[in-house]
Each structure stands twice: as C-alpha cells, then as structure tokens.
Amino acid sequence: MATLGIPQNTIAILQKYQFHFQKKYGQNFLIDTSVLERIMKAAQIGPEDCVLEIGPGIGTMTQYLAETAVKVVAVEIDKALIPILEETLAPYENVTVLQGDILKVDIGELAKEYNGGKPLKVVANLPYYITTPIIMGLFEKNVPVSGITVMVQKEVAERMQAKPGTKDYGALSLAVQYYAEPQIAANVPPNCFMPRPAVGSAVIHLKRRGNPPAEVKDEKFMFDLIRAAFNQRRKMLPNALMGGGIPQLTKENVIKALEKLDIPETIRGERLSLYEFAELSNILCSL
Ligand code: SAM
C-alpha cells in the first residue's frame, strides 16, 4: 500500500493530477499516519463491517478502512477526485466510490445494496461546513448506522460531549446525546492536514443508542423547546421558551410544569439535563 498518510506521497499524487483544493468543499486532507491509526482504533472496524466513508478525498483513510473492513462505500462530491481515487484505490476490490453529495444520498438504500440492510459504520474526516447536517441527518432519518467516528472541529466535538451547566452545553449536546453516546478519542492539531485548517480538530466516536435515554412523547416538540431554551440561554427558562415562537405554549403552563418537576422557575435551560427536558416536554404536551 502506497501510504498516502505520508506527506510526500500525498504531494506526489496531487501534483500528478494537478489537483487544486476547493475551499467550498472543506478539503483538508490528512497527512499523519498516527492520526489515521487512532481513527481506526476509535472506529473499531472489524472484518465483518461495512463502512460508509463520507468524503474520501484522495483515499488516504479509505486505504486503511479497505485493509480491515469487508466492504467500504465512499461518497465524494468533488468530480476532480474521482480519477485520483481510481488510482489510489485500484488495489482494493472491496471499495466502491460513488460521486455525489452525501446530504442527498439515501443511506438506507446503500445499507440494503452493500450490507444486506444491516447497519453500516460511518467513518469520516468531515467537511466542516456541513458537520451538523450530516450528523443530524444520520440520526434523524433513522438510517441503519451503528457507530459514527468522525473528525470535526475541536469545539464542535466538545459541544457534542458537554454536560449540563458547562459553557459548551447546548442544543447540539442534547441532540447528539439523545441518539448516541459521544466520546472524544483524540485531539488533532492543524499540522496533521494539508492544507492546514484554521482551527483545531478532534476525533469523536458516537455510539448509536438502542433506545433514547429518556421516553419522549413528541420528539419534535422537545427539540423545539431545547432550541428555544438555548437561543436565549442567559434568560430564565420560562422567558426563553416564550421567545421561541412555539404555538400554544404559555408561560403559565411552563411555570406549572416546572413546579411539577420541582425545578425553580428562575432556572436557565443550560442547567437542565436531557431527562429533565424530556419530562418538561411530556408534561407540557399533556397540559
Ligand atoms: N478523507 C480525506 C482525508 O481525510 O484526507 C478528505 C477529508 S476532507 C476534510 C473532506 C472531504 O469531503 C473532501 O474530499 C471533500 O471534497 C468531501 N466533501 C465535501 N462536501 C461533501 C459532500 N456534501 N458530500 C460528499 N463529500 C463531500
């Protein structure tokens, strides 16, 4: 295997194809073998696994995945990378490269076609401009995915893993933790990429939960409450919720529901756990 994770090999292939990095696609290619090894370790890919890689770039991580998994399906938006991937992945018969936008791909269909409908494992050094829609799409559309291991901006990883009462805790923490158990596996400095991103990065592993940690009668309503609570996070919860434009929600009912939960009405949303947001939403649904 011509290890693309070594900078000279990446430079050589980019020069051969006269490739120009496209900022609009968030292209920062990995050039550090120890980071690649840490991603593989965090993703826990075994010989039975079918992996979906989002944005293979020139195929650096794809090569590692193909060495371990039974099958790798890689979706890349940039047409200019397809001939490069044909060369770098030529030795691997277990890799399929699809050109397209991951946000428009039917991942359920991919799982059917390449893994008999069984859950895929997602591994990616994500394009940072669409981190949240990609991850929330994987969760909300209920696609068959058992684990997600991704490189994201360090501060986004910290928000995903944050606990109530901390400065990083917010709507993203609650959304991710409702669907998965997050764990940061590595911090990765800008010099591990070409070109170097302006921000630090981190690898985070999101283990899909079998069931959500709290029973919720109306998920959309709970996430509307959460969004409203954090849109005005410095306000006391009843006031913040009233600013969220949620139909039929009255301040009186919010105060009543908080009372039932034994939570003071002066509380701010950033103090509430996922379980408490679930309870609050269930009570408000029934008032
Ligand atoms: N995996 C490679 C690596 O680690 O070196 C490249 C990672 S780079 C941060 C992100 C990759 O995602 C780029 O190859 C980019 O072209 C691709 N990409 C960007 N937007 C995409 C989209 N909507 N769908 C699929 N791939 C996309």
Boltz pocket constraint, residues with backbone or C-beta under 6 A from the ligand:
constraints:
  - pocket:
      binder: B
      contacts: [[A, 24], [A, 25], [A, 26], [A, 27], [A, 28], [A, 29], [A, 30], [A, 54], [A, 55], [A, 56], [A, 57], [A, 58], [A, 59], [A, 60], [A, 61], [A, 75], [A, 76], [A, 77], [A, 78], [A, 81], [A, 100], [A, 101], [A, 102], [A, 103], [A, 124], [A, 125], [A, 126], [A, 127], [A, 128], [A, 130]]
      max_distance: 6.0
